[in-house]
Amino acid sequence: MLVVGGGLAGLASAVALAEAGLEVRLLEKRPQLGGRATSYTLPDGSEVDNCQHVTLGCCTNLADFYRRAGAAAKIRFYDRLYFADRTGRRSTIEASALPPPLHMAPSFLRFRSLALADKRAITRALLSIARAGGKPKGVDSISMLDWLGQMKQTPGAIDQFWRVVLVSALDEELERTAAQYGIDVFWKGFLAHRSGYRIGIPSVPLAALYDGCRDAVVSRGGSVRLRSGVREIRLCEGGFRSAVLENGSEARGDACILAVPHTALLALLPKEFGQAGGLLEGLQHIRTSPITGVHMWFDRVVMSEPFLTLLDHQTQWIFNKSLLYAERGSDAQKPKKDAVESGGQYLQLVISASYDFVPLARQQIIDLCRAELGDVLPATRQARLEKATVVKELSATFSPELGVDRFRPVQQFGVKDLFLAGDWTQTGWPSTMEGAVRSGYLAAEAVLRCLGGSQKFVQPDLPPQGLSAFWAKRQSAS
Ligand SMILES: Cc1cc2nc3c(=O)[nH]c(=O)nc-3n(C[C@H](O)[C@H](O)[C@H](O)COP(=O)(O)OP(=O)(O)OC[C@H]3O[C@@H](n4cnc5c(N)ncnc54)[C@H](O)[C@@H]3O)c2cc1C
């Protein structure tokens, strides 16, 4: 069994199939596993994530994958979310003992950066999502911004609440986001189950999460080969025959899962796949959106929270990497070079849907972010910035635009012994680690079905609780 691509989709399918008893050979082009969710070492020895990645309590398949990979203890979950407005004023959001969907209500009512009229509007819209069990009617052909307009949301509610949550969750502007994708974020993350919103952050560099995947595959007779890019997939009599590697060698297998990004897939296949009427024609219509990560090392401690969401700024998140790594469990791998040991602090900033940053020079981005940090972390104004680096990911995620789902192929897409995996395949989820793992599990299930098996890997969503459970049941009965 071949798996091409060692991102989360490829790793999830490889681990699941190895555990099911198959001999898996995984081929990855780069020198490390993890794809977009990985880390690497800078020339000076600092280990940086490609970009900070976070999970939420509602990501049940990613949690299952981390367990299988032996990485669950390297993810720390936080129950309190921290926000800072333009003036640096802080608010927090956390669950109370009230049943969903009311569990966040007390901290939401105390939230200092929203006016009463904003809160009233937001409550109305959130209740309409909850009462519809996450599936309000009439949202299939409108954007999130249109839906917010229909729900009579105030400008403050849109800018300080909906945009803040959704642009970072979906990596897209509200006017380009299909309403159902946005509504799902709130239903699954904040309304259905009291743990859905809990934020999980790795306490190690991302690449250290995948050591167990290699063991899972190799201990069952398989192999994991890095720096082994595939340049062509050969078919024979309408089915998979072999993968040709960049070095010209040929890898054969009974079947193959292609788990590369959708932007790289068509180049590996005969060209009719992407042509009009071809099986994968739709891939050409899936657009991508950018994320920019800015890494900053200060000479002193400038931040006390583990992370902070910014309102009213272009910078959306600040992660206190020194603190997040310091809170790692005893078994977790230590980054090679740690700013905290030298008395300084390492912060990572994230800007999703960073279209405005794409044309900017790196130094301009650093200057802009540094000025914004001064608003919310005053200590940065006096601190010396010892080092900074910018990572622009131009095709970070697929854009959750209206109609994108009709271009996303299923994992068993109609070629014998050839399967697809990747966050861009049909999973019901946006472009996330959870979506990637779901796709890998779905591909693994499809492979086993073809061999006559019926093993399932995909985990159910968190079950709705409280009033949300009542409303969801009523909705599915209607
Ligand atoms: C900057 C950034 C921030 C993000 N933040 C978050 C977040 O906070 N939370 C979240 O859930 N998601 C986040 N995401 C999205 C998440 O990273 C992706 O959805 C997920 O990692 C996709 O996994 P994948 O396996 O589908 O694809 P990829 O990770 O792209 O994996 C594909 C793999 O295939 C390999 N490959 C490509 N071509 C070949 C070839 N010819 N031969 C062999 N191998 C090949 C690649 O090297 C890569 O390893 C973020 C993404 C980015 C870029």
The ligand as an SDF file (V2000), in Angstrom:
LIG
                    3D

 53 58  0  0  0  0  0  0  0  0999 V2000
    0.0140   29.1090    7.8410 C   0  0  0  0  0  0  0  0  0  0  0  0
   -1.0210   28.0790    8.1460 C   0  0  0  0  0  0  0  0  0  0  0  0
   -1.6960   28.1030    9.3550 C   0  0  0  0  0  0  0  0  0  0  0  0
   -2.6870   27.1460    9.6140 C   0  0  0  0  0  0  0  0  0  0  0  0
   -3.2970   27.1380   10.8360 N   0  0  0  0  0  0  0  0  0  0  0  0
   -4.1530   26.1240   11.1300 C   0  0  0  0  0  0  0  0  0  0  0  0
   -4.6780   25.9910   12.4340 C   0  0  0  0  0  0  0  0  0  0  0  0
   -4.3650   26.7610   13.3500 O   0  0  0  0  0  0  0  0  0  0  0  0
   -5.5390   24.9660   12.6800 N   0  0  0  0  0  0  0  0  0  0  0  0
   -5.8870   24.0660   11.7120 C   0  0  0  0  0  0  0  0  0  0  0  0
   -6.6720   23.1380   11.9970 O   0  0  0  0  0  0  0  0  0  0  0  0
   -5.3940   24.1670   10.4660 N   0  0  0  0  0  0  0  0  0  0  0  0
   -4.5290   25.1580   10.1540 C   0  0  0  0  0  0  0  0  0  0  0  0
   -3.9920   25.2380    8.9070 N   0  0  0  0  0  0  0  0  0  0  0  0
   -4.4480   24.2880    7.8770 C   0  0  0  0  0  0  0  0  0  0  0  0
   -3.7420   22.9470    8.0200 C   0  0  0  0  0  0  0  0  0  0  0  0
   -2.3450   23.1310    8.0770 O   0  0  0  0  0  0  0  0  0  0  0  0
   -4.0730   22.0820    6.8060 C   0  0  0  0  0  0  0  0  0  0  0  0
   -5.4690   22.0180    6.6250 O   0  0  0  0  0  0  0  0  0  0  0  0
   -3.5580   20.6540    6.9490 C   0  0  0  0  0  0  0  0  0  0  0  0
   -2.2680   20.6140    7.5000 O   0  0  0  0  0  0  0  0  0  0  0  0
   -3.5690   20.0210    5.5550 C   0  0  0  0  0  0  0  0  0  0  0  0
   -3.0370   18.7220    5.6050 O   0  0  0  0  0  0  0  0  0  0  0  0
   -2.9350   17.8690    4.2600 P   0  0  0  0  0  0  0  0  0  0  0  0
   -2.2970   16.5940    4.6220 O   0  0  0  0  0  0  0  0  0  0  0  0
   -4.2660   17.8430    3.6050 O   0  0  0  0  0  0  0  0  0  0  0  0
   -2.0040   18.7040    3.2620 O   0  0  0  0  0  0  0  0  0  0  0  0
   -0.4690   19.1180    3.4170 P   0  0  0  0  0  0  0  0  0  0  0  0
   -0.1690   19.4580    4.8170 O   0  0  0  0  0  0  0  0  0  0  0  0
   -0.2260   20.1620    2.3850 O   0  0  0  0  0  0  0  0  0  0  0  0
    0.3440   17.7920    3.0590 O   0  0  0  0  0  0  0  0  0  0  0  0
    0.6480   17.4030    1.7610 C   0  0  0  0  0  0  0  0  0  0  0  0
    2.0100   16.7210    1.7720 C   0  0  0  0  0  0  0  0  0  0  0  0
    2.2920   16.2190    0.4660 O   0  0  0  0  0  0  0  0  0  0  0  0
    3.6700   16.4260    0.1890 C   0  0  0  0  0  0  0  0  0  0  0  0
    3.8450   16.3990   -1.2530 N   0  0  0  0  0  0  0  0  0  0  0  0
    3.4560   17.3170   -2.1730 C   0  0  0  0  0  0  0  0  0  0  0  0
    3.7830   16.8980   -3.4180 N   0  0  0  0  0  0  0  0  0  0  0  0
    4.3850   15.6900   -3.2730 C   0  0  0  0  0  0  0  0  0  0  0  0
    4.9360   14.7660   -4.1910 C   0  0  0  0  0  0  0  0  0  0  0  0
    4.9390   15.0080   -5.5020 N   0  0  0  0  0  0  0  0  0  0  0  0
    5.4780   13.6230   -3.7130 N   0  0  0  0  0  0  0  0  0  0  0  0
    5.4890   13.3530   -2.3760 C   0  0  0  0  0  0  0  0  0  0  0  0
    4.9790   14.2180   -1.4580 N   0  0  0  0  0  0  0  0  0  0  0  0
    4.4200   15.3670   -1.9050 C   0  0  0  0  0  0  0  0  0  0  0  0
    3.9330   17.7920    0.8140 C   0  0  0  0  0  0  0  0  0  0  0  0
    5.3240   18.0100    1.0040 O   0  0  0  0  0  0  0  0  0  0  0  0
    3.1450   17.6820    2.1170 C   0  0  0  0  0  0  0  0  0  0  0  0
    3.9250   17.1220    3.1490 O   0  0  0  0  0  0  0  0  0  0  0  0
   -3.0190   26.1810    8.6260 C   0  0  0  0  0  0  0  0  0  0  0  0
   -2.3250   26.1640    7.4240 C   0  0  0  0  0  0  0  0  0  0  0  0
   -1.3230   27.0800    7.1880 C   0  0  0  0  0  0  0  0  0  0  0  0
   -0.5530   26.9980    5.9110 C   0  0  0  0  0  0  0  0  0  0  0  0
  1  2  1  0
  2  3  1  0
  2 52  2  0
  3  4  2  0
  4  5  1  0
  4 50  1  0
  5  6  2  0
  6  7  1  0
  6 13  1  0
  7  8  2  0
  7  9  1  0
  9 10  1  0
 10 11  2  0
 10 12  1  0
 12 13  2  0
 13 14  1  0
 14 15  1  0
 14 50  1  0
 15 16  1  0
 16 17  1  0
 16 18  1  0
 18 19  1  0
 18 20  1  0
 20 21  1  0
 20 22  1  0
 22 23  1  0
 23 24  1  0
 24 25  2  0
 24 26  1  0
 24 27  1  0
 27 28  1  0
 28 29  2  0
 28 30  1  0
 28 31  1  0
 31 32  1  0
 32 33  1  0
 33 34  1  0
 33 48  1  0
 34 35  1  0
 35 36  1  0
 35 46  1  0
 36 37  1  0
 36 45  1  0
 37 38  2  0
 38 39  1  0
 39 40  1  0
 39 45  2  0
 40 41  1  0
 40 42  2  0
 42 43  1  0
 43 44  2  0
 44 45  1  0
 46 47  1  0
 46 48  1  0
 48 49  1  0
 50 51  2  0
 51 52  1  0
 52 53  1  0
M  END
$$$$
